Amino acid sequence: MTIKEKLLQEIEKAPEPLLQEVLNFIQFLQNKRQQEKLEITLLSESSLQKDWLKPEEDEAWQDL
């Protein structure tokens, strides 16, 4: 049985107030993951910016 199947099985047995908490927690985890991806992107941008600003990069991309 997969984790998803086990979760669905438990969801079927859970009372409504508990389901709301589970939903809130899942949404929290999804938002946290999105925030982490955004932070990684922003950190990468600052470290890569050094290379983007080199004259060689301008030359490499000028024909596009």
mmCIF file of the N, C-alpha and C atoms, coordinates in Angstrom:
data_MODEL
# 
_entry.id   MODEL 
# 
loop_
_atom_site.group_PDB 
_atom_site.id 
_atom_site.type_symbol 
_atom_site.label_atom_id 
_atom_site.label_alt_id 
_atom_site.label_comp_id 
_atom_site.label_asym_id 
_atom_site.label_entity_id 
_atom_site.label_seq_id 
_atom_site.pdbx_PDB_ins_code 
_atom_site.Cartn_x 
_atom_site.Cartn_y 
_atom_site.Cartn_z 
_atom_site.occupancy 
_atom_site.B_iso_or_equiv 
_atom_site.pdbx_formal_charge 
_atom_site.auth_seq_id 
_atom_site.auth_comp_id 
_atom_site.auth_asym_id 
_atom_site.auth_atom_id 
_atom_site.pdbx_PDB_model_num 
ATOM 1   N N  . MET A 1 1  ? 0.849   -1.173 0.000   1.00 0.00 ? 1  MET A N  1 
ATOM 2   C CA . MET A 1 1  ? 0.000   0.000  0.000   1.00 0.00 ? 1  MET A CA 1 
ATOM 3   C C  . MET A 1 1  ? 0.905   1.250  0.000   1.00 0.00 ? 1  MET A C  1 
ATOM 4   N N  . THR A 1 2  ? 0.603   2.195  -0.860  1.00 0.00 ? 2  THR A N  1 
ATOM 5   C CA . THR A 1 2  ? 1.397   3.413  -0.950  1.00 0.00 ? 2  THR A CA 1 
ATOM 6   C C  . THR A 1 2  ? 1.063   4.359  0.206   1.00 0.00 ? 2  THR A C  1 
ATOM 7   N N  . ILE A 1 3  ? 1.915   5.322  0.396   1.00 0.00 ? 3  ILE A N  1 
ATOM 8   C CA . ILE A 1 3  ? 1.671   6.330  1.438   1.00 0.00 ? 3  ILE A CA 1 
ATOM 9   C C  . ILE A 1 3  ? 0.373   7.074  1.154   1.00 0.00 ? 3  ILE A C  1 
ATOM 10  N N  . LYS A 1 4  ? 0.140   7.392  -0.102  1.00 0.00 ? 4  LYS A N  1 
ATOM 11  C CA . LYS A 1 4  ? -1.089  8.107  -0.471  1.00 0.00 ? 4  LYS A CA 1 
ATOM 12  C C  . LYS A 1 4  ? -2.313  7.267  -0.120  1.00 0.00 ? 4  LYS A C  1 
ATOM 13  N N  . GLU A 1 5  ? -2.253  5.990  -0.398  1.00 0.00 ? 5  GLU A N  1 
ATOM 14  C CA . GLU A 1 5  ? -3.378  5.100  -0.074  1.00 0.00 ? 5  GLU A CA 1 
ATOM 15  C C  . GLU A 1 5  ? -3.586  5.021  1.438   1.00 0.00 ? 5  GLU A C  1 
ATOM 16  N N  . LYS A 1 6  ? -2.480  4.967  2.190   1.00 0.00 ? 6  LYS A N  1 
ATOM 17  C CA . LYS A 1 6  ? -2.592  4.933  3.648   1.00 0.00 ? 6  LYS A CA 1 
ATOM 18  C C  . LYS A 1 6  ? -3.206  6.233  4.178   1.00 0.00 ? 6  LYS A C  1 
ATOM 19  N N  . LEU A 1 7  ? -2.781  7.354  3.619   1.00 0.00 ? 7  LEU A N  1 
ATOM 20  C CA . LEU A 1 7  ? -3.348  8.640  4.023   1.00 0.00 ? 7  LEU A CA 1 
ATOM 21  C C  . LEU A 1 7  ? -4.839  8.704  3.727   1.00 0.00 ? 7  LEU A C  1 
ATOM 22  N N  . LEU A 1 8  ? -5.222  8.282  2.542   1.00 0.00 ? 8  LEU A N  1 
ATOM 23  C CA . LEU A 1 8  ? -6.633  8.295  2.175   1.00 0.00 ? 8  LEU A CA 1 
ATOM 24  C C  . LEU A 1 8  ? -7.448  7.397  3.104   1.00 0.00 ? 8  LEU A C  1 
ATOM 25  N N  . GLN A 1 9  ? -6.884  6.286  3.478   1.00 0.00 ? 9  GLN A N  1 
ATOM 26  C CA . GLN A 1 9  ? -7.560  5.367  4.399   1.00 0.00 ? 9  GLN A CA 1 
ATOM 27  C C  . GLN A 1 9  ? -7.768  6.035  5.762   1.00 0.00 ? 9  GLN A C  1 
ATOM 28  N N  . GLU A 1 10 ? -6.760  6.717  6.254   1.00 0.00 ? 10 GLU A N  1 
ATOM 29  C CA . GLU A 1 10 ? -6.872  7.415  7.531   1.00 0.00 ? 10 GLU A CA 1 
ATOM 30  C C  . GLU A 1 10 ? -7.826  8.600  7.438   1.00 0.00 ? 10 GLU A C  1 
ATOM 31  N N  . ILE A 1 11 ? -7.818  9.286  6.313   1.00 0.00 ? 11 ILE A N  1 
ATOM 32  C CA . ILE A 1 11 ? -8.718  10.428 6.102   1.00 0.00 ? 11 ILE A CA 1 
ATOM 33  C C  . ILE A 1 11 ? -10.172 9.983  6.179   1.00 0.00 ? 11 ILE A C  1 
ATOM 34  N N  . GLU A 1 12 ? -10.463 8.824  5.625   1.00 0.00 ? 12 GLU A N  1 
ATOM 35  C CA . GLU A 1 12 ? -11.833 8.292  5.664   1.00 0.00 ? 12 GLU A CA 1 
ATOM 36  C C  . GLU A 1 12 ? -12.324 8.083  7.094   1.00 0.00 ? 12 GLU A C  1 
ATOM 37  N N  . LYS A 1 13 ? -11.410 7.788  8.013   1.00 0.00 ? 13 LYS A N  1 
ATOM 38  C CA . LYS A 1 13 ? -11.789 7.505  9.399   1.00 0.00 ? 13 LYS A CA 1 
ATOM 39  C C  . LYS A 1 13 ? -11.777 8.753  10.280  1.00 0.00 ? 13 LYS A C  1 
ATOM 40  N N  . ALA A 1 14 ? -11.129 9.822  9.827   1.00 0.00 ? 14 ALA A N  1 
ATOM 41  C CA . ALA A 1 14 ? -10.907 10.999 10.673  1.00 0.00 ? 14 ALA A CA 1 
ATOM 42  C C  . ALA A 1 14 ? -12.142 11.885 10.776  1.00 0.00 ? 14 ALA A C  1 
ATOM 43  N N  . PRO A 1 15 ? -12.369 12.490 11.948  1.00 0.00 ? 15 PRO A N  1 
ATOM 44  C CA . PRO A 1 15 ? -13.478 13.437 12.103  1.00 0.00 ? 15 PRO A CA 1 
ATOM 45  C C  . PRO A 1 15 ? -13.168 14.757 11.379  1.00 0.00 ? 15 PRO A C  1 
ATOM 46  N N  . GLU A 1 16 ? -14.196 15.473 11.046  1.00 0.00 ? 16 GLU A N  1 
ATOM 47  C CA . GLU A 1 16 ? -14.082 16.706 10.261  1.00 0.00 ? 16 GLU A CA 1 
ATOM 48  C C  . GLU A 1 16 ? -13.098 17.723 10.864  1.00 0.00 ? 16 GLU A C  1 
ATOM 49  N N  . PRO A 1 17 ? -13.143 18.005 12.170  1.00 0.00 ? 17 PRO A N  1 
ATOM 50  C CA . PRO A 1 17 ? -12.187 18.994 12.712  1.00 0.00 ? 17 PRO A CA 1 
ATOM 51  C C  . PRO A 1 17 ? -10.730 18.582 12.502  1.00 0.00 ? 17 PRO A C  1 
ATOM 52  N N  . LEU A 1 18 ? -10.457 17.299 12.601  1.00 0.00 ? 18 LEU A N  1 
ATOM 53  C CA . LEU A 1 18 ? -9.097  16.818 12.371  1.00 0.00 ? 18 LEU A CA 1 
ATOM 54  C C  . LEU A 1 18 ? -8.717  16.980 10.896  1.00 0.00 ? 18 LEU A C  1 
ATOM 55  N N  . LEU A 1 19 ? -9.660  16.787 10.013  1.00 0.00 ? 19 LEU A N  1 
ATOM 56  C CA . LEU A 1 19 ? -9.396  16.944 8.584   1.00 0.00 ? 19 LEU A CA 1 
ATOM 57  C C  . LEU A 1 19 ? -8.987  18.382 8.261   1.00 0.00 ? 19 LEU A C  1 
ATOM 58  N N  . GLN A 1 20 ? -9.619  19.339 8.937   1.00 0.00 ? 20 GLN A N  1 
ATOM 59  C CA . GLN A 1 20 ? -9.260  20.748 8.714   1.00 0.00 ? 20 GLN A CA 1 
ATOM 60  C C  . GLN A 1 20 ? -7.817  20.997 9.141   1.00 0.00 ? 20 GLN A C  1 
ATOM 61  N N  . GLU A 1 21 ? -7.412  20.411 10.255  1.00 0.00 ? 21 GLU A N  1 
ATOM 62  C CA . GLU A 1 21 ? -6.029  20.552 10.715  1.00 0.00 ? 21 GLU A CA 1 
ATOM 63  C C  . GLU A 1 21 ? -5.047  19.910 9.734   1.00 0.00 ? 21 GLU A C  1 
ATOM 64  N N  . VAL A 1 22 ? -5.414  18.760 9.226   1.00 0.00 ? 22 VAL A N  1 
ATOM 65  C CA . VAL A 1 22 ? -4.563  18.065 8.254   1.00 0.00 ? 22 VAL A CA 1 
ATOM 66  C C  . VAL A 1 22 ? -4.419  18.913 6.988   1.00 0.00 ? 22 VAL A C  1 
ATOM 67  N N  . LEU A 1 23 ? -5.526  19.452 6.521   1.00 0.00 ? 23 LEU A N  1 
ATOM 68  C CA . LEU A 1 23 ? -5.492  20.312 5.334   1.00 0.00 ? 23 LEU A CA 1 
ATOM 69  C C  . LEU A 1 23 ? -4.613  21.531 5.581   1.00 0.00 ? 23 LEU A C  1 
ATOM 70  N N  . ASN A 1 24 ? -4.776  22.163 6.740   1.00 0.00 ? 24 ASN A N  1 
ATOM 71  C CA . ASN A 1 24 ? -3.961  23.329 7.074   1.00 0.00 ? 24 ASN A CA 1 
ATOM 72  C C  . ASN A 1 24 ? -2.481  22.967 7.087   1.00 0.00 ? 24 ASN A C  1 
ATOM 73  N N  . PHE A 1 25 ? -2.146  21.808 7.626   1.00 0.00 ? 25 PHE A N  1 
ATOM 74  C CA . PHE A 1 25 ? -0.756  21.385 7.710   1.00 0.00 ? 25 PHE A CA 1 
ATOM 75  C C  . PHE A 1 25 ? -0.178  21.112 6.317   1.00 0.00 ? 25 PHE A C  1 
ATOM 76  N N  . ILE A 1 26 ? -0.948  20.455 5.475   1.00 0.00 ? 26 ILE A N  1 
ATOM 77  C CA . ILE A 1 26 ? -0.488  20.188 4.106   1.00 0.00 ? 26 ILE A CA 1 
ATOM 78  C C  . ILE A 1 26 ? -0.243  21.500 3.370   1.00 0.00 ? 26 ILE A C  1 
ATOM 79  N N  . GLN A 1 27 ? -1.154  22.455 3.520   1.00 0.00 ? 27 GLN A N  1 
ATOM 80  C CA . GLN A 1 27 ? -0.975  23.751 2.873   1.00 0.00 ? 27 GLN A CA 1 
ATOM 81  C C  . GLN A 1 27 ? 0.248   24.482 3.424   1.00 0.00 ? 27 GLN A C  1 
ATOM 82  N N  . PHE A 1 28 ? 0.467   24.376 4.732   1.00 0.00 ? 28 PHE A N  1 
ATOM 83  C CA . PHE A 1 28 ? 1.647   24.964 5.346   1.00 0.00 ? 28 PHE A CA 1 
ATOM 84  C C  . PHE A 1 28 ? 2.925   24.379 4.733   1.00 0.00 ? 28 PHE A C  1 
ATOM 85  N N  . LEU A 1 29 ? 2.971   23.052 4.606   1.00 0.00 ? 29 LEU A N  1 
ATOM 86  C CA . LEU A 1 29 ? 4.152   22.390 4.037   1.00 0.00 ? 29 LEU A CA 1 
ATOM 87  C C  . LEU A 1 29 ? 4.382   22.802 2.580   1.00 0.00 ? 29 LEU A C  1 
ATOM 88  N N  . GLN A 1 30 ? 3.301   22.931 1.826   1.00 0.00 ? 30 GLN A N  1 
ATOM 89  C CA . GLN A 1 30 ? 3.435   23.341 0.424   1.00 0.00 ? 30 GLN A CA 1 
ATOM 90  C C  . GLN A 1 30 ? 3.961   24.774 0.334   1.00 0.00 ? 30 GLN A C  1 
ATOM 91  N N  . ASN A 1 31 ? 3.444   25.651 1.175   1.00 0.00 ? 31 ASN A N  1 
ATOM 92  C CA . ASN A 1 31 ? 3.910   27.037 1.177   1.00 0.00 ? 31 ASN A CA 1 
ATOM 93  C C  . ASN A 1 31 ? 5.370   27.128 1.608   1.00 0.00 ? 31 ASN A C  1 
ATOM 94  N N  . LYS A 1 32 ? 5.735   26.330 2.588   1.00 0.00 ? 32 LYS A N  1 
ATOM 95  C CA . LYS A 1 32 ? 7.117   26.297 3.059   1.00 0.00 ? 32 LYS A CA 1 
ATOM 96  C C  . LYS A 1 32 ? 8.055   25.859 1.940   1.00 0.00 ? 32 LYS A C  1 
ATOM 97  N N  . ARG A 1 33 ? 7.645   24.853 1.209   1.00 0.00 ? 33 ARG A N  1 
ATOM 98  C CA . ARG A 1 33 ? 8.472   24.349 0.097   1.00 0.00 ? 33 ARG A CA 1 
ATOM 99  C C  . ARG A 1 33 ? 8.638   25.412 -0.986  1.00 0.00 ? 33 ARG A C  1 
ATOM 100 N N  . GLN A 1 34 ? 7.539   26.115 -1.301  1.00 0.00 ? 34 GLN A N  1 
ATOM 101 C CA . GLN A 1 34 ? 7.606   27.179 -2.301  1.00 0.00 ? 34 GLN A CA 1 
ATOM 102 C C  . GLN A 1 34 ? 8.541   28.291 -1.834  1.00 0.00 ? 34 GLN A C  1 
ATOM 103 N N  . GLN A 1 35 ? 8.459   28.639 -0.556  1.00 0.00 ? 35 GLN A N  1 
ATOM 104 C CA . GLN A 1 35 ? 9.310   29.684 0.002   1.00 0.00 ? 35 GLN A CA 1 
ATOM 105 C C  . GLN A 1 35 ? 10.779  29.279 -0.079  1.00 0.00 ? 35 GLN A C  1 
ATOM 106 N N  . GLU A 1 36 ? 11.068  28.021 0.227   1.00 0.00 ? 36 GLU A N  1 
ATOM 107 C CA . GLU A 1 36 ? 12.442  27.529 0.151   1.00 0.00 ? 36 GLU A CA 1 
ATOM 108 C C  . GLU A 1 36 ? 12.973  27.592 -1.274  1.00 0.00 ? 36 GLU A C  1 
ATOM 109 N N  . LYS A 1 37 ? 12.135  27.238 -2.244  1.00 0.00 ? 37 LYS A N  1 
ATOM 110 C CA . LYS A 1 37 ? 12.551  27.319 -3.653  1.00 0.00 ? 37 LYS A CA 1 
ATOM 111 C C  . LYS A 1 37 ? 12.856  28.758 -4.045  1.00 0.00 ? 37 LYS A C  1 
ATOM 112 N N  . LEU A 1 38 ? 12.014  29.683 -3.593  1.00 0.00 ? 38 LEU A N  1 
ATOM 113 C CA . LEU A 1 38 ? 12.219  31.096 -3.902  1.00 0.00 ? 38 LEU A CA 1 
ATOM 114 C C  . LEU A 1 38 ? 13.522  31.596 -3.286  1.00 0.00 ? 38 LEU A C  1 
ATOM 115 N N  . GLU A 1 39 ? 13.782  31.221 -2.046  1.00 0.00 ? 39 GLU A N  1 
ATOM 116 C CA . GLU A 1 39 ? 15.009  31.639 -1.382  1.00 0.00 ? 39 GLU A CA 1 
ATOM 117 C C  . GLU A 1 39 ? 16.240  31.108 -2.110  1.00 0.00 ? 39 GLU A C  1 
ATOM 118 N N  . ILE A 1 40 ? 16.195  29.857 -2.536  1.00 0.00 ? 40 ILE A N  1 
ATOM 119 C CA . ILE A 1 40 ? 17.319  29.270 -3.266  1.00 0.00 ? 40 ILE A CA 1 
ATOM 120 C C  . ILE A 1 40 ? 17.543  30.016 -4.580  1.00 0.00 ? 40 ILE A C  1 
ATOM 121 N N  . THR A 1 41 ? 16.457  30.350 -5.247  1.00 0.00 ? 41 THR A N  1 
ATOM 122 C CA . THR A 1 41 ? 16.557  31.089 -6.510  1.00 0.00 ? 41 THR A CA 1 
ATOM 123 C C  . THR A 1 41 ? 17.207  32.447 -6.295  1.00 0.00 ? 41 THR A C  1 
ATOM 124 N N  . LEU A 1 42 ? 16.772  33.139 -5.257  1.00 0.00 ? 42 LEU A N  1 
ATOM 125 C CA . LEU A 1 42 ? 17.326  34.462 -4.990  1.00 0.00 ? 42 LEU A CA 1 
ATOM 126 C C  . LEU A 1 42 ? 18.796  34.388 -4.589  1.00 0.00 ? 42 LEU A C  1 
ATOM 127 N N  . LEU A 1 43 ? 19.163  33.388 -3.797  1.00 0.00 ? 43 LEU A N  1 
ATOM 128 C CA . LEU A 1 43 ? 20.562  33.221 -3.420  1.00 0.00 ? 43 LEU A CA 1 
ATOM 129 C C  . LEU A 1 43 ? 21.421  32.878 -4.629  1.00 0.00 ? 43 LEU A C  1 
ATOM 130 N N  . SER A 1 44 ? 20.904  32.064 -5.516  1.00 0.00 ? 44 SER A N  1 
ATOM 131 C CA . SER A 1 44 ? 21.643  31.693 -6.726  1.00 0.00 ? 44 SER A CA 1 
ATOM 132 C C  . SER A 1 44 ? 21.861  32.905 -7.615  1.00 0.00 ? 44 SER A C  1 
ATOM 133 N N  . GLU A 1 45 ? 20.847  33.734 -7.701  1.00 0.00 ? 45 GLU A N  1 
ATOM 134 C CA . GLU A 1 45 ? 20.945  34.901 -8.560  1.00 0.00 ? 45 GLU A CA 1 
ATOM 135 C C  . GLU A 1 45 ? 22.102  35.798 -8.140  1.00 0.00 ? 45 GLU A C  1 
ATOM 136 N N  . SER A 1 46 ? 22.235  36.044 -6.855  1.00 0.00 ? 46 SER A N  1 
ATOM 137 C CA . SER A 1 46 ? 23.305  36.939 -6.406  1.00 0.00 ? 46 SER A CA 1 
ATOM 138 C C  . SER A 1 46 ? 24.688  36.337 -6.664  1.00 0.00 ? 46 SER A C  1 
ATOM 139 N N  . SER A 1 47 ? 24.825  35.035 -6.527  1.00 0.00 ? 47 SER A N  1 
ATOM 140 C CA . SER A 1 47 ? 26.136  34.422 -6.766  1.00 0.00 ? 47 SER A CA 1 
ATOM 141 C C  . SER A 1 47 ? 26.453  34.323 -8.256  1.00 0.00 ? 47 SER A C  1 
ATOM 142 N N  . LEU A 1 48 ? 25.437  34.168 -9.078  1.00 0.00 ? 48 LEU A N  1 
ATOM 143 C CA . LEU A 1 48 ? 25.664  34.071 -10.525 1.00 0.00 ? 48 LEU A CA 1 
ATOM 144 C C  . LEU A 1 48 ? 25.789  35.435 -11.193 1.00 0.00 ? 48 LEU A C  1 
ATOM 145 N N  . GLN A 1 49 ? 25.328  36.453 -10.509 1.00 0.00 ? 49 GLN A N  1 
ATOM 146 C CA . GLN A 1 49 ? 25.330  37.791 -11.089 1.00 0.00 ? 49 GLN A CA 1 
ATOM 147 C C  . GLN A 1 49 ? 26.736  38.232 -11.476 1.00 0.00 ? 49 GLN A C  1 
ATOM 148 N N  . LYS A 1 50 ? 27.747  37.793 -10.722 1.00 0.00 ? 50 LYS A N  1 
ATOM 149 C CA . LYS A 1 50 ? 29.139  38.148 -11.040 1.00 0.00 ? 50 LYS A CA 1 
ATOM 150 C C  . LYS A 1 50 ? 29.477  37.751 -12.473 1.00 0.00 ? 50 LYS A C  1 
ATOM 151 N N  . ASP A 1 51 ? 29.072  36.542 -12.850 1.00 0.00 ? 51 ASP A N  1 
ATOM 152 C CA . ASP A 1 51 ? 29.385  36.048 -14.190 1.00 0.00 ? 51 ASP A CA 1 
ATOM 153 C C  . ASP A 1 51 ? 28.525  36.707 -15.253 1.00 0.00 ? 51 ASP A C  1 
ATOM 154 N N  . TRP A 1 52 ? 27.296  37.045 -14.904 1.00 0.00 ? 52 TRP A N  1 
ATOM 155 C CA . TRP A 1 52 ? 26.398  37.658 -15.886 1.00 0.00 ? 52 TRP A CA 1 
ATOM 156 C C  . TRP A 1 52 ? 26.895  39.023 -16.331 1.00 0.00 ? 52 TRP A C  1 
ATOM 157 N N  . LEU A 1 53 ? 27.611  39.693 -15.460 1.00 0.00 ? 53 LEU A N  1 
ATOM 158 C CA . LEU A 1 53 ? 28.022  41.064 -15.754 1.00 0.00 ? 53 LEU A CA 1 
ATOM 159 C C  . LEU A 1 53 ? 29.375  41.159 -16.455 1.00 0.00 ? 53 LEU A C  1 
ATOM 160 N N  . LYS A 1 54 ? 29.941  40.042 -16.830 1.00 0.00 ? 54 LYS A N  1 
ATOM 161 C CA . LYS A 1 54 ? 31.227  40.043 -17.519 1.00 0.00 ? 54 LYS A CA 1 
ATOM 162 C C  . LYS A 1 54 ? 31.041  40.399 -18.997 1.00 0.00 ? 54 LYS A C  1 
ATOM 163 N N  . PRO A 1 55 ? 31.986  41.101 -19.572 1.00 0.00 ? 55 PRO A N  1 
ATOM 164 C CA . PRO A 1 55 ? 31.900  41.444 -20.998 1.00 0.00 ? 55 PRO A CA 1 
ATOM 165 C C  . PRO A 1 55 ? 31.804  40.211 -21.903 1.00 0.00 ? 55 PRO A C  1 
ATOM 166 N N  . GLU A 1 56 ? 32.450  39.109 -21.489 1.00 0.00 ? 56 GLU A N  1 
ATOM 167 C CA . GLU A 1 56 ? 32.396  37.885 -22.297 1.00 0.00 ? 56 GLU A CA 1 
ATOM 168 C C  . GLU A 1 56 ? 30.960  37.371 -22.412 1.00 0.00 ? 56 GLU A C  1 
ATOM 169 N N  . GLU A 1 57 ? 30.208  37.526 -21.360 1.00 0.00 ? 57 GLU A N  1 
ATOM 170 C CA . GLU A 1 57 ? 28.807  37.090 -21.383 1.00 0.00 ? 57 GLU A CA 1 
ATOM 171 C C  . GLU A 1 57 ? 28.000  37.944 -22.344 1.00 0.00 ? 57 GLU A C  1 
ATOM 172 N N  . ASP A 1 58 ? 28.227  39.242 -22.330 1.00 0.00 ? 58 ASP A N  1 
ATOM 173 C CA . ASP A 1 58 ? 27.524  40.123 -23.267 1.00 0.00 ? 58 ASP A CA 1 
ATOM 174 C C  . ASP A 1 58 ? 27.819  39.731 -24.701 1.00 0.00 ? 58 ASP A C  1 
ATOM 175 N N  . GLU A 1 59 ? 29.070  39.410 -24.978 1.00 0.00 ? 59 GLU A N  1 
ATOM 176 C CA . GLU A 1 59 ? 29.465  39.006 -26.321 1.00 0.00 ? 59 GLU A CA 1 
ATOM 177 C C  . GLU A 1 59 ? 28.802  37.691 -26.713 1.00 0.00 ? 59 GLU A C  1 
ATOM 178 N N  . ALA A 1 60 ? 28.742  36.766 -25.785 1.00 0.00 ? 60 ALA A N  1 
ATOM 179 C CA . ALA A 1 60 ? 28.180  35.445 -26.084 1.00 0.00 ? 60 ALA A CA 1 
ATOM 180 C C  . ALA A 1 60 ? 26.694  35.530 -26.410 1.00 0.00 ? 60 ALA A C  1 
ATOM 181 N N  . TRP A 1 61 ? 25.996  36.471 -25.831 1.00 0.00 ? 61 TRP A N  1 
ATOM 182 C CA . TRP A 1 61 ? 24.540  36.566 -25.992 1.00 0.00 ? 61 TRP A CA 1 
ATOM 183 C C  . TRP A 1 61 ? 24.092  37.653 -26.974 1.00 0.00 ? 61 TRP A C  1 
ATOM 184 N N  . GLN A 1 62 ? 25.008  38.399 -27.554 1.00 0.00 ? 62 GLN A N  1 
ATOM 185 C CA . GLN A 1 62 ? 24.615  39.545 -28.371 1.00 0.00 ? 62 GLN A CA 1 
ATOM 186 C C  . GLN A 1 62 ? 23.855  39.166 -29.644 1.00 0.00 ? 62 GLN A C  1 
ATOM 187 N N  . ASP A 1 63 ? 24.013  37.952 -30.153 1.00 0.00 ? 63 ASP A N  1 
ATOM 188 C CA . ASP A 1 63 ? 23.342  37.565 -31.399 1.00 0.00 ? 63 ASP A CA 1 
ATOM 189 C C  . ASP A 1 63 ? 21.954  36.970 -31.166 1.00 0.00 ? 63 ASP A C  1 
ATOM 190 N N  . LEU A 1 64 ? 21.542  36.882 -29.947 1.00 0.00 ? 64 LEU A N  1 
ATOM 191 C CA . LEU A 1 64 ? 20.224  36.295 -29.666 1.00 0.00 ? 64 LEU A CA 1 
ATOM 192 C C  . LEU A 1 64 ? 19.134  37.326 -29.632 1.00 0.00 ? 64 LEU A C  1 
# 
